[in-house]
């Protein structure tokens, strides 16, 4: 009995492994992600286990409460940067360091960094960048601006996979090389060091140093190395799939709805604008955007129905459908960040809908829509550890969107408002498509990974993951200012982006898009998408759009497509500009030039210049509209520009 108790106590002590990993003394949670914070517990299962002092305290000394959904996860986000701090590192002075513009060099044995799949020993493509997101804020006190050393995987990592990240010799500002921390230097030499347990040294000897050396980095050259394990794919998708399947089983083709207003001919090209409510199954603890809202989990481990809720929708019926001159397409439209379904009233959408026969419906992306602004800002200003309520609401948002799209060609299709000469214009036999821009492109990639009702979508100016997007977006400048006030140094601030990414992955591209094309989710068809991105976009950066495309897989690009700042388009299959491609054989990346000066397009993790922001321009170009039309109507992908799409600024 005593032996069993001793073993149990020892296991429990091992599980209380934290609070800090001393191989990077700059910040308790660095390096990150890190299996040091994923110890094996008493049950024999390795789960994340941070202490309340692992993540930085804010300026008021408030802890980051890890009990709010951060512990107990079987791994880390597959859409996360490997991040550490190398004092006085000179990235520009380090030869053979893979950067954004030559990330393919990370696969070579000469690369100074190696991201290694520990199961296969293969190098994984990545790029390295320094964190510049605090440069302007800390300009008056450069001592506070310690730029983190970040390595972004070129695409989403595999689930349930251990990775090793190893860094060889990195040049230091002023000459020489960045020196390892005392703890890592001792581990590298095989010497003991206070706070390094023999078991951890043995792990490095067996599972980290040999992999780094096999990848071409000698043990004696290492500045730092560590390992981390990604969570299972089901970790991210389990709740959403259950909510989708339960909701469709409960509602099916018979969604209840009510119409509250009908506005005839509100604008040219629009026969009717309709507002109403769809009744949806509700799985959240609250209907309103309350901080602390969560998905209610039942005794079976699945989201549990909490009742039903009426959700507003907007419907646009184009003139061409109402007068019978165009056959109707049942189209869902996804709106932008902190917007609403009212974006369906944009003039360019009126034009496209009328020309193409799109009957469009949309609901709000709750979690990141207009009704969430106050709650989201309050959370950022007071307690980032409560971030989980955003991803919970985004789960319900996807459920609502999937049901609204289904309703459009089923129960709502029988309504007289969708009839011409007494005949319904939509039915289950009608073409069904998805189109979204900005947040609608970002969340649209999740929608297109989940939908059982459409296989074709166009993602306008999208991107992922949010860890790449946020520092590169002017839209988050105000929220960043709040974070900068709460955390007084740059390392703490960027670590908060890593923390947020762990929660965002439950409902953002990083958790889903590997299933959009190449490995569909259960009971879900394969999907194809066009991705349209623009040079100089200050809101959803092109870097994130390309990460998204690589992560989807099966994505092609025409030979003439845009290479922003002459950066590589690594990871895409290039095809001749004259090719006509079958849409069901994969998707396509299409970039658009707008003559934005190079100096307005930083290669660092900063937004493009606001003065030349092209975020709203791509979707309005005739070329993007025509490529979308042909893809939706003919399942054909072609280059409408014949070469590079060079648009008017």
N, C-alpha and C positions, 0 to 999 in steps of 0.2 A: 504493500500500500504506500509506504513511504517513497519507494522508488518511482511509482507511478505519479505520486504527487509532485515529487521533485522534477520529473520530466515535464509535467504540465506547467509548473511554475517557470521552468527554464524556457519553455516554448512561449509562455506569456511574456516573459522578459524580453525574449528575442523580438516579439511582435511590437514591443514598445521601443523600437529601434532608434528613433529619432532623438532629438529634434533636428540636428544639423549634420550635413555631410562635410567633413573638414577638408576634403581634397580641394574644395574651392572655398576659402574662408571669406570671400567677399560678401556673400549673402547666404543665409542659412539654407535656403531652398535650392541654391546652386550647387552643382550643375543640375539641370532639369531638362527633360524628364529623367528619372533616375530610379533604378530598382532598389537603391538604398531606402527609398520611401515606399517600397512595396515588399515588405518582409513576409516571410512565411509565418502564418499565425498558428495558434493551437490546433486548428482543424487540419493543418497541413497544406492550406491553400494560401498562396501569395496574394495579398490585397493591399491597396494603398492605405497607408497609415501615417498621416501627418500629425504632429502635435499642434497646439494652438499658437506656438511660437515659431513653427517652421516657416510660415509665410510672414512677410514684414508686418510690423505694427504700423498703424497710421500715425499721423502727426499728433493725435490726441492720445496715443498709446493704446488704441483699441485693437484687440486681436482680430485676426482673420479666423472666424469660427468654422473649423473644419468639419464640425458635426452637421453642417448644412449641405450634405450630399457630396463631400469631397473624399471622405474615407470609405473603405470597403469596396473599391472598384478593382476589377481583376487586371488592370493595366492602365496605360496612358493613351491619350488621343493619338491616332495615326496621322493626325494633321497638325503636328506640333513641331516647333523648331527645337533642335538641340541647342541649349543656351548655357553659356558660362561667362566668366569674366577673365580676360587675359590683360593684366595691367600694362598700359602704354603700348598695346599692340599696334603695329603698322601693317594694315592689310595691303596697302599699295606697295609697301616695301618687301612683301613676301612673295617670292617667285612660286609658281605652281600652286597657288591658292585658288580654288575654283570659285568664280564669281558669277553673278547673275548672267553676264554676257558670254560666259564660256563654261557653263555648268557641266557640259559633257566631259570636261577634263577631270572631273571628280572620279571618273571611272578608271583613270589611269593609275598605274602603280607609282607614278611620280607625284601624284597629288599630295599636298601637305596634310590634307584631312581625309579621313576615311569614315564613311557611314557604312557599316558592315551588317549584312544579314547573318546573324550568328548561326542560323540553321544551315545555310549554304556556303558561308564564307565569302559570298559575292559582295562587291562594292555596290552601293546604291547611289544613284545620281542625286546631287545636292548642290546648293550654292551657299557661300558664306557671305555674310554682311555684318557690318557693325551697326548697332542701334543708334540712329541719329534722331530719334523722335523727341529727345529732350534738348537738342542743340540750341534752339532759339530761346527756350525757357531758361536755360542755365547759362546763357551767354555772359551774364555779369559775374558768375561764379563758376568758372570752369572746373573747379575742384569737385563740384557736385555732379558733373557730367561724366560719369564713367560709362563708356560705351560698351554694352554687352557684346559678346562674340556669339553670333547666331548662325546656325546652319539649317537651312530649310530643305527638306526633301523636295526633289523636283516634282513629285507626285505623292499622292496619299500612300502611306506605308501599308504593308499587309497587317491584318489583324492577328492577334495571338502569336506574335513573333518577337523574339528577342533581337535587339540591335545593339551593336557596339559603336560608339562614336569616339574616334581617336584623332588627336591633333598632334602633328609633328612640330618641327621648329618654326616658330613664328617670329618675324623680325620685330624688334622693339624700336619705338621712336628714340632717336638719339644714338642708335647703334646697338649691335649685339642682338640678343634674342630674349624673348619673354621667358622668365624663369618659372619652373614649376613651383607650386606651393610646397612648403616643407613636408606636409603629409604625403603629397603625391610623389615627391622626390624620394622619400623614404620607401614608399611602396614600390616604386620603380626599381630601387636598388635591392629590394627584398629585405629591407631592414625594418625593425619594429618602430612604432611611433605611437605616442600616447593617443588613445581614442580610436586606433585602428585595431580591430579585433583580429585574432589569427584566422578566423573563418573568412573574414573579408579578404585578407591578404591571399588566402588559399584560392578564393574565388577569382581574384585577378590573375593569379598564377596559372590557373587552369582555363578560365573562360574569357579573359579579356586580352592579356598581353600576347598570347599565341595568335589570336585572330588579327590583332593589329600588325604583328610581324608578318603574317602570311599575306596581308594586304599591301605590304611594302613599307611599313613604318617600323623601323627598328625600335626596340624597347628603350634604348638609351636616348633616343631622339624625342620621345613623347613629352609634350608639355602637359597634357592631361588626357585621360581616357576614362570612360565609364560605360555602363550598359543600362538599357531600359527595355521594357516589354510592353508592347501595345495590347490594349484590351481586345477582347473578342469582338467580332463584328456585331454579334447579337447584343452586346452591352449597349450599343448605341441604338439599335433598331427595334429592340424587343417591345418597348412600350408603344412606339408608333405603329408597328405592324399590328399589334393587338387592338389598338384603338381603331385603326382602319378596318380591320376585319370585323370587329364587333359592330361598328357603326354601319357598315354596308349590310351586314346580316340583319340588323334591326330595322333599317330604313329601306334598303334595297332600291327598287324602282318607284317607290311610293312616298317619297319625301313630302311631308306636309309643308305648305307654304301659305302665305297671305300676301296680297298686293295692297300697298298703302297709297301709291300714287302712280298715275300714268300721264306722261307729258307728251302730247303729239307734236311732231316736227319741231323739236327744241333747237335744232341746228341743221344746216344743210347736210344732206346725206343720211340723216337719222329720222326714221319714221316714228319711232316711239322710244322714250326713255322711261324705264319702269323701276320703281323702288318697291321693295317688299322684304319679307322675312322668311327664312327657311328654318324649320324646327329640326334641331340636331341633337343627337345623344351627347351628354356632357360628362367629362371624366375628371374635371378639376374640382378642387376644394372650394373654389370661389368663381363667381361669374364675372365680377369686376376685376380690374387689374390691381389686385391687392398684393403688396409685397408679402411673400410667404406662401402665395398660391402654389399648389403642387398637384401633381397627378395622384389621385387616390388609388392606392394599390390594395387589392383584395387579398384574401387568405390564400388564393391560388397563385399569387405573385404577378397577377396581371392587372392592368388598369380596370377600375371598377366603375360601372355606370352610376352617376349621381343624379340622374334625371335628364330632363330635356330643357333646351334653351332656344329661344328664337333669336336668330342671327340675321342682321340686315344684309341684303344683297342689292346689287344694281345690275340692271339688264339693259342692253342697247340692241334695238332692232333696226337694222339699216334699211334705207329706202329701197335698195335693190332687191331685198328679200320680200319686203312688204308689197311691192308691186309685181312680184313674180318674175322679175327679169334675171335673178341670180338664184341658184340653188343655195340652201343654207348650210353653213358649217357651225357646229356647236363648239364654241371657243371659250376657254377660260382665260381670263386676263389677270396677271399678278401685278400689283401696284408696287410703288417704290417705298423707300425707308420713311417711316413715320408719316406715311400718307394714308390713303383709304381707297375703297373701291370707287370713289368719286372720280378717280383718275381716268376712269373709262370715258369721261366726257372730253378728253383732250382732242383737239381738232385733227391731229394726224391719225388718231385711231378712228375717228369718224370717217375720214377719207378711205383708209384701208378697209374698214368694215364694209363700207358701201361698195367699193370696187371689187371686193372678194366674197361678199355674201357672208360675212362673219356675224353671227348672232353671239354677242359677248356677254358673259356674266362674270361677276367678281364679288368676293367678300373681303373683309379686312384681314390682313396678316396680324392677328392679335399677338401681342408680345413685342412687336416692333411697328405698330401703327399709330395713328394720331391719338387714339385714346390711351396709349401707354406712355406718352412723353413724360408726364409728371411723375408717374411711379418709377419709370426707368431712371430718370435723372435723380430722384430722391435716393434710390438705392445706390447709385454711383457715388453720391455725395455723403452717404452715411454708412453703408455696409456692403461692400462688394461680395462678401461671402454669401449674401442672399440672392446672388445672380440667378440661381436655379429657377426662380419664378418666371423668368423670361423664356427659358427653353420649355417650361411646362406649358405656357400659353402658346408657344409656337407649335407644340404638338397638337393642341386643340385647333389651331389655325389651319394646319394641314388637313385635319379631319373635316373641318367645315368646308374647305375648298374642294376636296375630293367629292363630298356629298353635293355641293352646289353644282359642280360640273355634271355629275350623274343626273341630278334633278333636271338640268336644262334639256336633256334629250329624252326624258322619261315623263315624270308626272307633270312638270311645267309645260312640256311639249303639247299636252292635251288641252291647255288653256286657250280660249279664243284669241288672246292677244298674240299667240304664235300660230295663227291660221291665216291662210290666203284663200279666199273663195270657199271658206268652210273647211279647207283641208290643212292639217298640220304641216308646217314647214320643216319640222324636225322630228326625228324618230331615232330608234336605236340603230337604224341603218345609216344614219347621217354621218358624214366625216366629223371626227372629233379631234381638236387640236388644243395645244397650250401655247400661250405667248405671254411673256412678262419681261419687264425692264427693271434694271437696278436691283432693288430688293426682290422684285418679281423675277429677275433672272437668277439671283442667288438662291432664293427659296424655290424657284422654279426647278432648279436642278434636283431638289429633294422631291418635289411634286412629281417630276418625271421619273424618279427612281421608284415611286410608290404607286403611280396611277395604274389602275386596271382598265381604264376607259379610253386612254389615248396612247399612241406609241410615238407620236411626232410632236416636237416642241421647238420653239425658237427662244433662246435665252439672250436677251438684249443686255449688253454691258453688265455681265454677271461676274462672279469671282468667288474665290474661297481659298483657304479657310479664313475665318474672321481674324485670326492672328496675323495674317498677311494684310488683310484689308484695312483694319482699323487705323494703324499708324499712317497708312498711305491715303487716307480719305479726309477731305476737308469737312465732311459731314460730322465727323466725330471730334472736331477741334474743341467745341465747348465742353464735351464730356471729358476730353483729355485734360483740359484746364482744371476741371474739378479734381481729377486724379492727381495732377501735379501739385495741387494745394494740399492734398491729403497725404502724399508720399513725397518726402523731401529729397530723394535722390533718384537718379535715372535707373539704377539697377532695380530698385524696389518697384518703380513704375512699370518697367518692361516685364518684370516677373508677374505683375497683375494681369498683363495681357496673356501670359502663359496660363495663369489660373483660369481666366475667363474662357480660354480656348477649351479647357477640359470640360466645362459645362456646355459650351456652345455645340460641341461635337454631337451631343444627343439630338440636336435638330438643326443641322447646317450641312453644307456640302461634304465636309470631311467625314461625316458619319455614314453617308449614303451613296455618293456618286460612283463608287466602285461597283455598285449594283445597277447603275442605270443602263449600261450596255453589255458589259462583259460577264457579269455574274448576277443575273436577275434575282431579286428577292423571291421568297416562296410565293407561289400563286400569282406571279407578276410577270407580264410580258417584257421582252427586250425593247428598249426605247432608243430612238435616234434624235439627236438635237443639232441645231445650228447654234454656234456661239458667235455673236457679233460684238467686237470690242473696238474701242477707238483710241487713237493717238491723243495723248494729253488729257485723258479723263481724270479729273481731280476728285471724283467721288468713289468710283469703283475702278481700281487701278488695273492696268493691263497685265501686270505681273500675276495678279490673282486670277484673271481670266485664263491665262495660259496654264497656271497650276491646275485649275479646274478641268481644262481640256485634257491635260495629260492624265489626270486622275480618272476621268471617265473611260479612257481607252477607246480604241477604234476610231479616233478622231484624225481627220485628214486636213491638209491645208494645200491650197493652190500654190504653185511655184512663185507666183507674184504677190502673195499675201504680205501684209505689212510686217516688217521687222523693226520694232520700236527701238530707236537709238542703235540700230544695227545689231541688236542682241540676237543671239541664237534662238531659233524656234526648235529647240531640242525636244524630241519625244513625239513628233508628229510625222505621219506619212505624207510625203509631198507628191502631188499629182500635177499633171500638165494643166496649164491654164485653160486649155480648150476642152478638157475632159467633162463629160456628163456622167455623174456618179449616181448610183442607186442609193437612195436615202436609207433603205433598210439594211444596207451593208455597213453602216457606220455614219458618224456625224462629221462635222466640219468646223474648223476655226476660220473666221473671216475678219481680218482687221481693216480699219478705215483710217486713211491719212487725212489730216486737216491743216497741214502746214504749221503746226505748232513748233516754235523754236526749241531746239534741243535743250537749251538752258532752262526751259520751263518744264522739262520732264526729268526729274531727278532719278538716278538709278538707286539711290539710298531709300530707306523706308520712310519716305516723306511724300506728302501729296504733290501732284502736279500743280502748277500755278493756277490759281482761281481765275485770273484774268483771261486765260485761254482755255478754260474748262470746256471740254467737248461732250460732257456726259449726256446731254439731251440731244445731240446732233446725229449720232449714228442711226438711231431708229427712224429719223426723219429723212434720211437720204433715199433717193429713188432706187438706188442699187440695193440697199438693204430690204426695202419693201418688195422689190421684184424678186429677189432671191428667196424671200420668205414665201411669197405667193406660189412660186414654182415648186418649192419644197412641199408646201402643204397640199397643193392641188395635184401634182404629178409624181410626188415621191422622187424627184430629181434634184440633185445638187449641182449647180453650175456656177461658173464665175461670171457674174453680171458685168464685171469691169473688163474682162479679157486679160487683165494683168493685175497690177496694183490698183486698189480702190482709192483713188486720189480725189477727195471731195473738196468742195468750196469751204473755206474756213468760216 
